[in-house]
Amino acid sequence: MGKERILVVDDEEDIRELVCYNLEKEGYLVAPVRTGEEALEYVTRLTPDLVILDLMLPGVDGLEVCRRLKMQGQTRTIPILMLTAKSEDTDIVAGLELGADDYITKPFSPKVLVAHIRAVLRRSRDSASRADATFLRIHNITIDVDRHEVSVDGVPAFLSATEFAILEYFARSPGWVFSRNRIIDAVKGKDYPVTERSVDVQILGLRKKLGAAGEYIETIRGVGYRIQAEP
């Protein structure tokens, strides 16, 4: 049973009640609010372990709430799960580029929602433990950050600096989906003059050099890329 504190932000009362009921049944501590302003005020007082955030909110909308939380040092690591009726790729990509960690579209199954929440919280814990790691293992891939070396089943894989940076970025947050722009920002820095197509080229090269292990790097159509989390 979870004991994490979850902030639920949705202006639809029936949705809030449905989400809160199912999360409380799972043992989570739940705080419901209906507006973006209330969400931002809550986070300044208490730091939740997860924010479930609707995009369509009165006043300050969900994307703006996400942007503000991810800009602040004390709140940027709080995982955000977007819960929204918007299913278009552009809306999902916009949220992910602002730093959201996952999304689920309405209507949704409560069981699927709970499964997403568990996965996001688990990845958040794993990411925190990996944040300072200089030696990473994911599937049969070993990454020595200090030596800038990668091996697959003990066999060296010779990556370019950019390919190595992308692989390390993925390996520190397995299962998380990253848009192309977010990958560029993380690897090259914000406003770096490079096209999204160049990310596709780097991923293609990375997969090829990893051999069969390259299949662990998945394309999420219309959104971006991720490396599969281990079972």
N, C-alpha and C positions, 0 to 999 in steps of 0.2 A: 504494500500500500504506500502510495506517495504521500509525502508531507510537504511538498513544495507549495509555495504561495503563487497563485496564478491570478492575474488581472484580466478580466473579461470586459472588453470594450465593444458594445453594440447598442445601437439606439432602438432596436426592435425588442420589446419586452419579452415576447414569446421565445425568441432566439436566446436571449440572455438567460432566461429561466431554464430552458432546455440544456444549455451548455453547463450552467452552474449545477443543476441537478445531477448530471452525469459525472461531472468532475468531483463533486462532493461525495458521490457514491463510491468513487475510486479512492477516496481518502485525501484528496488535495484540499488545501486551504484556498478558498475562492473569494475574490473581491469583484463585484460587478459594478460597472459604471456605464453611462449612456452617451457621453460626449468625449470628444478629444481633449477638451479643456480639463474635464474631470480626471481623465487618464493622466495627463501631464502633472496635475496637482498631486495625484495619488503617488506617482513615482518619486516626486520630490520628498515625500514623507516616508514612504516605505519602498524598499527595493524588491519587486517581485522576482520570482525565479523564471517566469515566462509571462509574456503578454499575448493574449488572443485578441486580434485587432481587426475590426471591420473597416473596410476602406470607405464606405459610404456613410459618413457621419455628419450631423449638423455642425455648422461652425468650422472648427479645425478638423479637416478630414483625416482619414487614416494614414494616407501617404505622408502628410505633413507631420503627424504624430511620430511616425516611423523615422522620418528625417531628423526631427529634433532629438529623439532618443539616441539615435546612432551618432549624432554630432557631439554629444556630451560625454566626457571621459568617464563619469560615474555611472552612466546608463548604457553606454554603447555595447557592452557585452551581454545585456539582457536579451535572450532570444525572443524573437517575434514570429508568431504564426498568424498569417493573414487569413481571415475568415470572411469570405465575400461572395456576393452574387455575381461579381464580374469574373468571367472566365476567359476573356480575350487575352491573347498572348501579351499584348502591349501592357495591360494592367498588371499582369503577373510579373513581367520583366521589370516594370517600373518599381514595384515593391521590392523585388530581389536586389535591384541595383542600389536601392536606398539602404539595404542591409538586412531586410527581412530574411528569416531563416527557412521558412517553409510556407506553404499555402494550402488551403482546402476551400472548395467552392460550395456554395449553397445551391440546392439542398444537399445535406450531408447525412451520413450515418453516424450516430453517436459513437458506435464502436470504432469506426474509421477515424473519427476525430480524436478519440482517446489514444488510439495507436499512433497517430501523428504526434500527439503531445508527448507520449513516452519516448518516441524516437528523437524528437527535438531536445528534450531534457537530457537524454542519454548522450547525444552528440555534444551538447553543451558541456557536460561534465567531462567527457573524453577530451574535448578541445582544450579545456582549462588545464587538464593534466599534461597535455601535449605541448602547451604554449611555450614552455622553456626547454623542451626536449631537443637534444642535438643528435639523437639517434632514433629514427622512426622505422617501424615495421608495419606494413599493411599488406595483407594477403601474403604472397611470396616475394614481396618487394622490400628491400632494405635500403634505407636512406641514411647516410652519414653526412649530417649537415655541415659539421666542421671541416671535414675533408672534401666535401663536395663530390661524394661518390655514391653511386647507385648500383645495386646488384639485384638480379632476379635468380632465385634459387642458387645463390652464391656466384653466379656468373656476372661479371661487370657489364653494365650498360653505360655507354659513353654518351652523355647528354650535353647539349649546348647549355649555356648559362640560363637562357630563357626557359628551355624545356625543364631544367632542374628546378627553377623557381616555381613553375606551374605545378610540377609534381609535388614539391614540398608543400605548396599552398593547399592542394587537394588533400594530401595525406594528413595534414593537421586538422582537417574537418571532414572526415569520411562521411559520405551520405548527403552532405550539403550540396545544393545546386547553386552554381555560380554563373551569372550572366557573363557574356564576353567582355562587356565594359568593366564589370567588377574584377574580372581576372586581370585586365590591363592595368587598372588602378592599383591592384595589389602587387603586381609583378614589376610594373614600370613606373608607377606613380601617377597621380592625377594629372590630367591634361597632357599626357604623353602623346605625341603625334603619330598614332598608329591606327590602322583600320581594324574593324572587327574581323575581317577576313583573315588578317594575319594570325589571329588567335586560332582559327580553324587549321591553318597551315602548321602552326606549332603543335597543336594537338595531334595532327596526322603524323608528324615526325616523331613525337613522343610515343605514340602507340606503336609505331613501327620498331623503334629502338627497344621497347619493352617486350617485344615478341608476343607470345600468347597472353602475357600479363597485361598487355595493352587493352584487352577486352574489359578490364575492370574500369576503364575510363569510359563513362557512358555519355552519349549525347541525349539531352532532354530537349526534344523538338520544340523550337520556338522560344526556348528559355536559355539554355546554355549547356554546361557540362558539370559532371561530378565524378568522383571515384566511389565505387561501391563500398558501402560499409561492410565490415566482416560480420557474419551471422552471430 
